[in-house]
Amino acid sequence: MIQGYPPEFFEGLRKTARRSAERVVPLVLELVSPSSVVDVGCGVGSWLAVFRERGVRTILGIDGEYVDRGRLEIPHECFRARDVTRPLDVVERFDLVVTLEVAEHLPPEAADAFVGSVTELGPVVLFSAAVPGQGGFRHLNEQWPPYWVERFEQRGFIPIDALRDELWETTEVEWWYAQNVLFFCRRDQLDRHAALKQRWLMTDRRRLSVVHPKLYTEKCRLLSELSDPRNLSLRASLRALPGQTARALRDGIRRLRGMTP
């Protein structure tokens, strides 16, 4: 079971998700044209609200009991509380399944079951998950895309890099979506989505694992701060970190200084 999240987590998510969704959803609709969408790990439903505003008739949001119903951006009857680390017990099927920046919050032992759950809900999945070192609140399983590709392919779904080129430099979309978002489509359904199939033909699987410049720049800034002798409090914090994490950060500091281990 996923632990609860504080209200400020969902408030921050609402602001960033809504703005990004308003840019991304029209692109998704051009490629898939769904009449029904389910969002697994929907938070307060910001992405679903935008799909609904754009004419999608049937929506369903799934997330934990910890979601404050008073903050929902979708009708209460369009939300179901579920433990997403377990089988979801949802009988409906949908044209599009959305799950964005959710999988990294689940323990590694839940990864296979989670992919199984989302692929049972529909033939096309819009998916993103944090990469190693991305960082975030309660990230338990940051992985490069091939980790997830393997699990989707075991269920007959193929990866399609359809959006990242268009989103990469836009300021309207948060960098983590631009960096991580991929489609997965059930292979036997690909011919039903001509535009998506065209993007599949253009997908270079050797370049699925990428790091956005904004993430790289932020990590460099943090390492630079840690290497500054004036930041004694940061050094104290470093000493308080678990051994493996502290060693990794110290190695980064040495590299920044041009030192050898």
CYANA upper distance limits for C-alpha pairs under 8 A (distance plus 0.5 A):
  1 MET  CA     83 ASP  CA      6.38
  1 MET  CA     84 VAL  CA      8.01
  1 MET  CA     85 THR  CA      6.53
  1 MET  CA     86 ARG  CA      8.39
  2 ILE  CA     64 GLY  CA      8.04
  2 ILE  CA     83 ASP  CA      7.58
  2 ILE  CA     84 VAL  CA      8.27
  2 ILE  CA     85 THR  CA      7.81
  2 ILE  CA    105 HIS  CA      8.23
  2 ILE  CA    106 LEU  CA      7.40
  4 GLY  CA     64 GLY  CA      8.31
  4 GLY  CA     65 GLU  CA      8.48
  4 GLY  CA     66 TYR  CA      5.63
  4 GLY  CA     67 VAL  CA      8.49
  5 TYR  CA      9 PHE  CA      6.84
  5 TYR  CA     10 PHE  CA      8.06
  5 TYR  CA     66 TYR  CA      7.21
  5 TYR  CA     67 VAL  CA      8.43
  6 PRO  CA     10 PHE  CA      7.71
  7 PRO  CA     11 GLU  CA      6.76
  7 PRO  CA     68 ASP  CA      8.30
  8 GLU  CA     12 GLY  CA      6.55
  9 PHE  CA     13 LEU  CA      6.68
 10 PHE  CA     14 ARG  CA      6.39
 10 PHE  CA     43 GLY  CA      7.13
 10 PHE  CA     44 VAL  CA      7.41
 11 GLU  CA     15 LYS  CA      7.04
 12 GLY  CA     16 THR  CA      6.99
 13 LEU  CA     17 ALA  CA      6.16
 13 LEU  CA     43 GLY  CA      8.37
 14 ARG  CA     18 ARG  CA      6.36
 14 ARG  CA     43 GLY  CA      8.48
 14 ARG  CA     44 VAL  CA      7.36
 14 ARG  CA     46 SER  CA      6.58
 15 LYS  CA     19 ARG  CA      7.00
 16 THR  CA     20 SER  CA      6.74
 16 THR  CA    174 GLU  CA      7.25
 17 ALA  CA     21 ALA  CA      6.37
 17 ALA  CA     46 SER  CA      6.65
 17 ALA  CA     47 TRP  CA      7.14
 17 ALA  CA    174 GLU  CA      8.49
 18 ARG  CA     22 GLU  CA      6.79
 18 ARG  CA     46 SER  CA      5.71
 18 ARG  CA     47 TRP  CA      6.79
 18 ARG  CA     50 VAL  CA      7.95
 19 ARG  CA     23 ARG  CA      7.51
 19 ARG  CA    172 GLU  CA      7.14
 19 ARG  CA    173 VAL  CA      7.30
 20 SER  CA     24 VAL  CA      6.66
 20 SER  CA    172 GLU  CA      6.52
 20 SER  CA    173 VAL  CA      4.79
 20 SER  CA    174 GLU  CA      6.69
 20 SER  CA    177 TYR  CA      8.47
 21 ALA  CA     25 VAL  CA      5.91
 21 ALA  CA     46 SER  CA      8.04
 21 ALA  CA     47 TRP  CA      6.02
 21 ALA  CA     50 VAL  CA      7.00
 21 ALA  CA    173 VAL  CA      8.23
 22 GLU  CA     26 PRO  CA      7.78
 22 GLU  CA     50 VAL  CA      6.85
 23 ARG  CA     27 LEU  CA      7.95
 23 ARG  CA    172 GLU  CA      7.18
 23 ARG  CA    173 VAL  CA      7.30
 24 VAL  CA     28 VAL  CA      6.88
 24 VAL  CA    173 VAL  CA      8.14
 25 VAL  CA     29 LEU  CA      6.68
 25 VAL  CA     47 TRP  CA      8.39
 25 VAL  CA     50 VAL  CA      7.59
 25 VAL  CA     51 PHE  CA      7.00
 26 PRO  CA     30 GLU  CA      6.91
 26 PRO  CA     54 ARG  CA      8.19
 27 LEU  CA     31 LEU  CA      7.18
 27 LEU  CA    163 LEU  CA      8.19
 28 VAL  CA     32 VAL  CA      6.61
 28 VAL  CA     33 SER  CA      8.04
 29 LEU  CA     33 SER  CA      5.13
 29 LEU  CA     34 PRO  CA      7.29
 30 GLU  CA    195 ALA  CA      8.29
 31 LEU  CA    193 HIS  CA      7.60
 31 LEU  CA    194 ALA  CA      8.43
 31 LEU  CA    195 ALA  CA      5.81
 31 LEU  CA    196 LEU  CA      5.91
 32 VAL  CA     96 LEU  CA      8.26
 32 VAL  CA    193 HIS  CA      6.83
 32 VAL  CA    195 ALA  CA      8.22
 32 VAL  CA    196 LEU  CA      7.49
 34 PRO  CA     56 VAL  CA      7.31
 34 PRO  CA     95 ASP  CA      5.70
 34 PRO  CA     96 LEU  CA      6.61
 35 SER  CA     56 VAL  CA      5.56
 35 SER  CA     57 ARG  CA      6.26
 35 SER  CA     58 THR  CA      6.92
 35 SER  CA     95 ASP  CA      7.01
 36 SER  CA     56 VAL  CA      6.56
 36 SER  CA     57 ARG  CA      6.71
 36 SER  CA     58 THR  CA      5.01
 36 SER  CA     59 ILE  CA      6.21
 36 SER  CA     94 PHE  CA      5.72
 36 SER  CA     95 ASP  CA      5.82
 36 SER  CA     96 LEU  CA      6.99
 37 VAL  CA     48 LEU  CA      8.02
 37 VAL  CA     51 PHE  CA      8.35
 37 VAL  CA     56 VAL  CA      7.87
 37 VAL  CA     58 THR  CA      6.89
 37 VAL  CA     59 ILE  CA      5.43
 37 VAL  CA     60 LEU  CA      7.04
 37 VAL  CA     94 PHE  CA      6.16
 37 VAL  CA     95 ASP  CA      6.63
 37 VAL  CA     96 LEU  CA      5.36
 37 VAL  CA     97 VAL  CA      6.32
 37 VAL  CA     98 VAL  CA      7.71
 38 VAL  CA     48 LEU  CA      8.27
 38 VAL  CA     59 ILE  CA      6.13
 38 VAL  CA     60 LEU  CA      5.16
 38 VAL  CA     61 GLY  CA      6.28
 38 VAL  CA     62 ILE  CA      8.04
 38 VAL  CA     94 PHE  CA      6.98
 38 VAL  CA     96 LEU  CA      7.04
 38 VAL  CA     97 VAL  CA      5.53
 38 VAL  CA     98 VAL  CA      6.57
 38 VAL  CA    121 LEU  CA      8.44
 39 ASP  CA     45 GLY  CA      8.40
 39 ASP  CA     47 TRP  CA      8.39
 39 ASP  CA     48 LEU  CA      7.43
 39 ASP  CA     59 ILE  CA      8.48
 39 ASP  CA     60 LEU  CA      6.87
 39 ASP  CA     61 GLY  CA      5.41
 39 ASP  CA     62 ILE  CA      6.61
 39 ASP  CA     97 VAL  CA      6.44
 39 ASP  CA     98 VAL  CA      5.01
 39 ASP  CA     99 THR  CA      6.16
 40 VAL  CA     61 GLY  CA      6.75
 40 VAL  CA     62 ILE  CA      5.35
 40 VAL  CA     63 ASP  CA      6.83
 40 VAL  CA     84 VAL  CA      8.06
 40 VAL  CA     97 VAL  CA      7.92
 40 VAL  CA     98 VAL  CA      6.73
 40 VAL  CA     99 THR  CA      5.60
 40 VAL  CA    102 VAL  CA      8.50
 40 VAL  CA    118 VAL  CA      7.88
 41 GLY  CA     61 GLY  CA      7.86
 41 GLY  CA     62 ILE  CA      6.14
 41 GLY  CA     63 ASP  CA      5.16
 41 GLY  CA     64 GLY  CA      8.23
 41 GLY  CA     84 VAL  CA      7.87
 41 GLY  CA     99 THR  CA      6.67
 41 GLY  CA    100 LEU  CA      8.01
 41 GLY  CA    102 VAL  CA      6.45
 42 CYS  CA     46 SER  CA      7.99
 42 CYS  CA     47 TRP  CA      7.97
 42 CYS  CA     48 LEU  CA      8.24
 42 CYS  CA     61 GLY  CA      5.90
 42 CYS  CA     62 ILE  CA      6.30
 42 CYS  CA     63 ASP  CA      6.32
 42 CYS  CA     99 THR  CA      7.85
 43 GLY  CA     63 ASP  CA      6.81
 43 GLY  CA     67 VAL  CA      7.02
 43 GLY  CA     72 LEU  CA      8.49
 44 VAL  CA     67 VAL  CA      7.39
 44 VAL  CA     68 ASP  CA      8.15
 44 VAL  CA     69 ARG  CA      8.25
 44 VAL  CA     71 ARG  CA      6.54
 44 VAL  CA     72 LEU  CA      4.93
 44 VAL  CA     73 GLU  CA      6.38
 44 VAL  CA     74 ILE  CA      8.10
 45 GLY  CA     49 ALA  CA      6.55
 45 GLY  CA     61 GLY  CA      6.89
 45 GLY  CA     72 LEU  CA      6.51
 45 GLY  CA     73 GLU  CA      5.86
 45 GLY  CA     74 ILE  CA      6.35
 46 SER  CA     50 VAL  CA      7.08
 46 SER  CA     73 GLU  CA      6.46
 46 SER  CA     74 ILE  CA      8.21
 47 TRP  CA     51 PHE  CA      6.92
 48 LEU  CA     52 ARG  CA      6.59
 48 LEU  CA     59 ILE  CA      7.09
 48 LEU  CA     60 LEU  CA      8.15
 48 LEU  CA     61 GLY  CA      7.76
 48 LEU  CA     74 ILE  CA      7.62
 49 ALA  CA     53 GLU  CA      6.71
 49 ALA  CA     73 GLU  CA      6.56
 49 ALA  CA     74 ILE  CA      6.23
 50 VAL  CA     54 ARG  CA      6.70
 51 PHE  CA     55 GLY  CA      7.10
 51 PHE  CA     56 VAL  CA      6.12
 52 ARG  CA     56 VAL  CA      5.33
 52 ARG  CA     57 ARG  CA      7.00
 52 ARG  CA     58 THR  CA      8.27
 52 ARG  CA     59 ILE  CA      7.67
 59 ILE  CA     78 CYS  CA      6.90
 60 LEU  CA     78 CYS  CA      5.36
 60 LEU  CA     79 PHE  CA      6.31
 60 LEU  CA     80 ARG  CA      8.03
 61 GLY  CA     78 CYS  CA      6.58
 61 GLY  CA     79 PHE  CA      5.15
 61 GLY  CA     80 ARG  CA      6.76
 62 ILE  CA     79 PHE  CA      6.41
 62 ILE  CA     80 ARG  CA      5.56
 62 ILE  CA     81 ALA  CA      6.37
 62 ILE  CA     82 ARG  CA      6.82
 62 ILE  CA     84 VAL  CA      8.46
 63 ASP  CA     67 VAL  CA      7.53
 63 ASP  CA     79 PHE  CA      8.36
 63 ASP  CA     80 ARG  CA      7.24
 63 ASP  CA     81 ALA  CA      5.76
 63 ASP  CA     82 ARG  CA      6.08
 63 ASP  CA     83 ASP  CA      7.47
 63 ASP  CA     84 VAL  CA      7.26
 64 GLY  CA     81 ALA  CA      5.43
 64 GLY  CA     82 ARG  CA      5.62
 64 GLY  CA     83 ASP  CA      6.07
 64 GLY  CA     84 VAL  CA      7.69
 65 GLU  CA     81 ALA  CA      5.69
 65 GLU  CA     82 ARG  CA      7.37
 65 GLU  CA     83 ASP  CA      8.41
 68 ASP  CA     72 LEU  CA      7.58
 69 ARG  CA     76 HIS  CA      7.52
 72 LEU  CA     76 HIS  CA      7.69
 74 ILE  CA     78 CYS  CA      7.04
 74 ILE  CA     79 PHE  CA      8.09
 75 PRO  CA     79 PHE  CA      7.75
 82 ARG  CA     88 LEU  CA      6.81
 83 ASP  CA     87 PRO  CA      8.44
 83 ASP  CA     88 LEU  CA      7.61
 84 VAL  CA     88 LEU  CA      6.90
 84 VAL  CA    114 PHE  CA      7.39
 85 THR  CA    106 LEU  CA      7.23
 85 THR  CA    110 ALA  CA      6.10
 85 THR  CA    113 ALA  CA      7.61
 85 THR  CA    114 PHE  CA      6.63
 86 ARG  CA    110 ALA  CA      8.17
 86 ARG  CA    113 ALA  CA      7.39
 86 ARG  CA    114 PHE  CA      7.73
 87 PRO  CA    113 ALA  CA      7.66
 87 PRO  CA    114 PHE  CA      8.19
 87 PRO  CA    117 SER  CA      6.57
 88 LEU  CA    117 SER  CA      7.03
 90 VAL  CA    121 LEU  CA      8.31
 92 GLU  CA    121 LEU  CA      7.66
 93 ARG  CA    120 GLU  CA      8.27
 93 ARG  CA    121 LEU  CA      5.46
 93 ARG  CA    122 GLY  CA      6.05
 94 PHE  CA    121 LEU  CA      6.51
 94 PHE  CA    122 GLY  CA      5.43
 94 PHE  CA    123 PRO  CA      8.31
 95 ASP  CA    122 GLY  CA      6.16
 95 ASP  CA    123 PRO  CA      7.08
 95 ASP  CA    124 VAL  CA      7.19
 96 LEU  CA    122 GLY  CA      6.43
 96 LEU  CA    123 PRO  CA      7.40
 96 LEU  CA    124 VAL  CA      5.63
 96 LEU  CA    125 VAL  CA      6.34
 96 LEU  CA    126 LEU  CA      7.86
 97 VAL  CA    118 VAL  CA      7.23
 97 VAL  CA    119 THR  CA      8.41
 97 VAL  CA    121 LEU  CA      7.19
 97 VAL  CA    122 GLY  CA      6.49
 97 VAL  CA    123 PRO  CA      8.35
 97 VAL  CA    124 VAL  CA      6.64
 97 VAL  CA    125 VAL  CA      5.08
 97 VAL  CA    126 LEU  CA      6.64
 98 VAL  CA    125 VAL  CA      6.24
 98 VAL  CA    126 LEU  CA      5.25
 98 VAL  CA    127 PHE  CA      6.69
 99 THR  CA    103 ALA  CA      8.34
 99 THR  CA    125 VAL  CA      8.03
 99 THR  CA    126 LEU  CA      6.76
 99 THR  CA    127 PHE  CA      5.64
 99 THR  CA    128 SER  CA      7.24
100 LEU  CA    126 LEU  CA      7.82
100 LEU  CA    127 PHE  CA      5.85
100 LEU  CA    128 SER  CA      5.19
100 LEU  CA    129 ALA  CA      6.95
100 LEU  CA    177 TYR  CA      8.26
100 LEU  CA    181 VAL  CA      8.06
101 GLU  CA    105 HIS  CA      8.43
101 GLU  CA    127 PHE  CA      8.22
101 GLU  CA    128 SER  CA      5.75
101 GLU  CA    129 ALA  CA      4.98
101 GLU  CA    130 ALA  CA      6.72
101 GLU  CA    177 TYR  CA      8.43
102 VAL  CA    106 LEU  CA      7.90
102 VAL  CA    128 SER  CA      8.07
102 VAL  CA    129 ALA  CA      6.79
103 ALA  CA    111 ALA  CA      7.64
103 ALA  CA    114 PHE  CA      8.14
103 ALA  CA    128 SER  CA      8.38
103 ALA  CA    129 ALA  CA      6.20
103 ALA  CA    130 ALA  CA      8.42
103 ALA  CA    141 ASN  CA      7.85
104 GLU  CA    129 ALA  CA      6.28
104 GLU  CA    130 ALA  CA      6.40
104 GLU  CA    139 HIS  CA      5.85
104 GLU  CA    140 LEU  CA      6.19
104 GLU  CA    141 ASN  CA      5.03
104 GLU  CA    142 GLU  CA      5.66
104 GLU  CA    143 GLN  CA      8.07
105 HIS  CA    138 ARG  CA      6.51
105 HIS  CA    139 HIS  CA      5.20
105 HIS  CA    140 LEU  CA      5.76
105 HIS  CA    141 ASN  CA      7.00
106 LEU  CA    110 ALA  CA      6.80
106 LEU  CA    111 ALA  CA      7.52
106 LEU  CA    139 HIS  CA      8.04
106 LEU  CA    140 LEU  CA      6.44
106 LEU  CA    141 ASN  CA      6.97
107 PRO  CA    111 ALA  CA      7.55
107 PRO  CA    140 LEU  CA      6.00
107 PRO  CA    141 ASN  CA      6.57
108 PRO  CA    140 LEU  CA      7.62
108 PRO  CA    141 ASN  CA      6.06
110 ALA  CA    114 PHE  CA      6.53
111 ALA  CA    115 VAL  CA      6.82
112 ASP  CA    116 GLY  CA      6.68
112 ASP  CA    151 ARG  CA      7.02
113 ALA  CA    117 SER  CA      6.64
114 PHE  CA    118 VAL  CA      6.91
115 VAL  CA    119 THR  CA      6.61
115 VAL  CA    151 ARG  CA      7.27
115 VAL  CA    152 PHE  CA      7.07
116 GLY  CA    120 GLU  CA      6.74
116 GLY  CA    155 ARG  CA      7.96
117 SER  CA    121 LEU  CA      7.28
118 VAL  CA    122 GLY  CA      7.76
118 VAL  CA    125 VAL  CA      7.97
119 THR  CA    123 PRO  CA      7.26
119 THR  CA    124 VAL  CA      8.33
119 THR  CA    125 VAL  CA      7.71
119 THR  CA    152 PHE  CA      8.26
119 THR  CA    155 ARG  CA      7.94
123 PRO  CA    185 CYS  CA      6.32
123 PRO  CA    186 ARG  CA      5.72
123 PRO  CA    189 GLN  CA      7.27
124 VAL  CA    183 PHE  CA      7.51
124 VAL  CA    184 PHE  CA      6.26
124 VAL  CA    185 CYS  CA      4.95
124 VAL  CA    186 ARG  CA      6.93
125 VAL  CA    183 PHE  CA      6.07
125 VAL  CA    184 PHE  CA      5.51
125 VAL  CA    185 CYS  CA      6.82
126 LEU  CA    181 VAL  CA      7.55
126 LEU  CA    182 LEU  CA      6.51
126 LEU  CA    183 PHE  CA      5.14
126 LEU  CA    184 PHE  CA      7.02
127 PHE  CA    180 ASN  CA      8.41
127 PHE  CA    181 VAL  CA      6.13
127 PHE  CA    182 LEU  CA      5.89
127 PHE  CA    183 PHE  CA      6.51
127 PHE  CA    184 PHE  CA      7.79
128 SER  CA    177 TYR  CA      7.33
128 SER  CA    180 ASN  CA      5.44
128 SER  CA    181 VAL  CA      4.90
128 SER  CA    182 LEU  CA      6.71
129 ALA  CA    142 GLU  CA      7.78
129 ALA  CA    143 GLN  CA      8.07
129 ALA  CA    145 PRO  CA      8.43
129 ALA  CA    180 ASN  CA      6.62
129 ALA  CA    181 VAL  CA      8.08
130 ALA  CA    134 GLN  CA      6.53
130 ALA  CA    135 GLY  CA      8.20
130 ALA  CA    142 GLU  CA      5.80
130 ALA  CA    143 GLN  CA      7.11
130 ALA  CA    144 TRP  CA      8.28
130 ALA  CA    176 TRP  CA      7.91
130 ALA  CA    180 ASN  CA      7.37
131 VAL  CA    142 GLU  CA      5.48
131 VAL  CA    143 GLN  CA      5.32
131 VAL  CA    144 TRP  CA      5.57
131 VAL  CA    145 PRO  CA      7.96
131 VAL  CA    180 ASN  CA      8.21
132 PRO  CA    142 GLU  CA      5.27
132 PRO  CA    143 GLN  CA      5.81
132 PRO  CA    144 TRP  CA      7.01
133 GLY  CA    142 GLU  CA      7.83
134 GLN  CA    142 GLU  CA      8.04
134 GLN  CA    215 LEU  CA      7.60
135 GLY  CA    139 HIS  CA      7.28
143 GLN  CA    147 TYR  CA      6.77
143 GLN  CA    148 TRP  CA      8.20
144 TRP  CA    148 TRP  CA      8.01
144 TRP  CA    209 SER  CA      6.43
145 PRO  CA    149 VAL  CA      6.58
145 PRO  CA    180 ASN  CA      8.40
145 PRO  CA    208 LEU  CA      6.75
145 PRO  CA    209 SER  CA      6.36
146 PRO  CA    150 GLU  CA      6.53
146 PRO  CA    208 LEU  CA      8.00
146 PRO  CA    209 SER  CA      8.10
147 TYR  CA    151 ARG  CA      7.34
148 TRP  CA    152 PHE  CA      6.74
149 VAL  CA    153 GLU  CA      6.46
149 VAL  CA    158 ILE  CA      7.84
149 VAL  CA    159 PRO  CA      6.98
150 GLU  CA    154 GLN  CA      6.80
151 ARG  CA    155 ARG  CA      7.50
152 PHE  CA    156 GLY  CA      7.11
152 PHE  CA    157 PHE  CA      5.66
152 PHE  CA    158 ILE  CA      7.40
152 PHE  CA    184 PHE  CA      7.89
153 GLU  CA    157 PHE  CA      5.30
153 GLU  CA    158 ILE  CA      6.29
156 GLY  CA    186 ARG  CA      6.06
156 GLY  CA    187 ARG  CA      6.46
157 PHE  CA    184 PHE  CA      6.11
157 PHE  CA    185 CYS  CA      5.51
157 PHE  CA    186 ARG  CA      4.63
157 PHE  CA    187 ARG  CA      6.12
158 ILE  CA    184 PHE  CA      5.77
158 ILE  CA    185 CYS  CA      5.97
158 ILE  CA    186 ARG  CA      6.85
158 ILE  CA    187 ARG  CA      6.70
159 PRO  CA    182 LEU  CA      7.22
159 PRO  CA    183 PHE  CA      6.32
159 PRO  CA    184 PHE  CA      5.10
159 PRO  CA    185 CYS  CA      7.30
159 PRO  CA    200 TRP  CA      7.94
160 ILE  CA    182 LEU  CA      6.42
160 ILE  CA    183 PHE  CA      5.45
160 ILE  CA    184 PHE  CA      6.44
160 ILE  CA    185 CYS  CA      8.02
160 ILE  CA    196 LEU  CA      8.14
160 ILE  CA    199 ARG  CA      7.01
160 ILE  CA    200 TRP  CA      5.39
160 ILE  CA    203 THR  CA      6.44
161 ASP  CA    181 VAL  CA      8.24
161 ASP  CA    182 LEU  CA      5.73
161 ASP  CA    183 PHE  CA      6.95
161 ASP  CA    199 ARG  CA      7.30
161 ASP  CA    200 TRP  CA      7.36
161 ASP  CA    202 MET  CA      8.46
161 ASP  CA    203 THR  CA      5.88
161 ASP  CA    204 ASP  CA      8.24
161 ASP  CA    208 LEU  CA      8.01
162 ALA  CA    182 LEU  CA      7.23
162 ALA  CA    183 PHE  CA      7.44
162 ALA  CA    196 LEU  CA      7.73
162 ALA  CA    199 ARG  CA      5.87
162 ALA  CA    200 TRP  CA      7.78
162 ALA  CA    203 THR  CA      7.97
163 LEU  CA    167 LEU  CA      6.75
163 LEU  CA    178 ALA  CA      8.21
163 LEU  CA    181 VAL  CA      7.66
163 LEU  CA    182 LEU  CA      7.66
164 ARG  CA    168 TRP  CA      6.04
164 ARG  CA    178 ALA  CA      5.85
164 ARG  CA    179 GLN  CA      7.09
164 ARG  CA    180 ASN  CA      8.27
164 ARG  CA    181 VAL  CA      7.25
164 ARG  CA    182 LEU  CA      8.27
166 GLU  CA    170 THR  CA      8.25
167 LEU  CA    173 VAL  CA      7.39
167 LEU  CA    178 ALA  CA      5.74
168 TRP  CA    175 TRP  CA      7.93
168 TRP  CA    178 ALA  CA      5.73
168 TRP  CA    179 GLN  CA      7.50
168 TRP  CA    212 HIS  CA      8.28
173 VAL  CA    177 TYR  CA      7.41
173 VAL  CA    178 ALA  CA      7.24
174 GLU  CA    178 ALA  CA      7.10
175 TRP  CA    179 GLN  CA      6.41
175 TRP  CA    212 HIS  CA      7.14
175 TRP  CA    214 LYS  CA      7.35
175 TRP  CA    215 LEU  CA      8.15
176 TRP  CA    180 ASN  CA      6.47
176 TRP  CA    212 HIS  CA      8.22
177 TYR  CA    181 VAL  CA      5.90
178 ALA  CA    212 HIS  CA      8.30
179 GLN  CA    210 VAL  CA      7.21
179 GLN  CA    211 VAL  CA      6.91
179 GLN  CA    212 HIS  CA      6.16
185 CYS  CA    189 GLN  CA      7.48
185 CYS  CA    190 LEU  CA      6.92
186 ARG  CA    190 LEU  CA      7.03
189 GLN  CA    193 HIS  CA      7.97
190 LEU  CA    194 ALA  CA      7.94
190 LEU  CA    196 LEU  CA      7.89
190 LEU  CA    197 LYS  CA      6.44
191 ASP  CA    197 LYS  CA      7.25
193 HIS  CA    197 LYS  CA      6.55
194 ALA  CA    198 GLN  CA      6.79
195 ALA  CA    199 ARG  CA      7.11
196 LEU  CA    200 TRP  CA      6.76
197 LYS  CA    201 LEU  CA      6.86
198 GLN  CA    202 MET  CA      7.13
199 ARG  CA    203 THR  CA      6.70
204 ASP  CA    208 LEU  CA      7.58
211 VAL  CA    215 LEU  CA      7.31
211 VAL  CA    216 TYR  CA      7.33
212 HIS  CA    216 TYR  CA      6.95
213 PRO  CA    217 THR  CA      6.43
214 LYS  CA    218 GLU  CA      6.66
215 LEU  CA    219 LYS  CA      6.77
216 TYR  CA    220 CYS  CA      6.75
217 THR  CA    221 ARG  CA      6.70
218 GLU  CA    222 LEU  CA      6.81
219 LYS  CA    223 LEU  CA      6.78
220 CYS  CA    224 SER  CA      6.59
221 ARG  CA    225 GLU  CA      6.77
222 LEU  CA    226 LEU  CA      6.81
223 LEU  CA    227 SER  CA      6.75
223 LEU  CA    249 LEU  CA      7.95
223 LEU  CA    252 GLY  CA      7.25
223 LEU  CA    253 ILE  CA      6.66
223 LEU  CA    256 LEU  CA      8.28
224 SER  CA    228 ASP  CA      6.96
224 SER  CA    253 ILE  CA      7.85
224 SER  CA    256 LEU  CA      7.84
225 GLU  CA    231 ASN  CA      7.39
225 GLU  CA    234 LEU  CA      8.43
226 LEU  CA    231 ASN  CA      7.22
226 LEU  CA    234 LEU  CA      6.55
226 LEU  CA    235 ARG  CA      7.13
226 LEU  CA    253 ILE  CA      7.45
227 SER  CA    231 ASN  CA      8.45
227 SER  CA    253 ILE  CA      5.90
227 SER  CA    256 LEU  CA      8.10
227 SER  CA    257 ARG  CA      8.19
231 ASN  CA    235 ARG  CA      7.10
232 LEU  CA    236 ALA  CA      6.75
233 SER  CA    237 SER  CA      6.71
234 LEU  CA    238 LEU  CA      6.63
235 ARG  CA    239 ARG  CA      6.91
236 ALA  CA    240 ALA  CA      7.01
237 SER  CA    241 LEU  CA      7.08
238 LEU  CA    246 ALA  CA      6.38
238 LEU  CA    249 LEU  CA      8.39
239 ARG  CA    246 ALA  CA      7.31
241 LEU  CA    245 THR  CA      6.91
241 LEU  CA    246 ALA  CA      5.98
242 PRO  CA    246 ALA  CA      6.53
243 GLY  CA    247 ARG  CA      6.57
244 GLN  CA    248 ALA  CA      6.79
245 THR  CA    249 LEU  CA      6.85
246 ALA  CA    250 ARG  CA      6.62
247 ARG  CA    251 ASP  CA      6.62
248 ALA  CA    252 GLY  CA      6.89
249 LEU  CA    253 ILE  CA      6.79
250 ARG  CA    254 ARG  CA      6.74
251 ASP  CA    255 ARG  CA      6.80
251 ASP  CA    261 PRO  CA      7.40
252 GLY  CA    256 LEU  CA      6.79
253 ILE  CA    257 ARG  CA      6.85
254 ARG  CA    258 GLY  CA      6.60
254 ARG  CA    259 MET  CA      5.35
254 ARG  CA    260 THR  CA      6.95
254 ARG  CA    261 PRO  CA      7.43
255 ARG  CA    259 MET  CA      6.26
255 ARG  CA    260 THR  CA      7.59
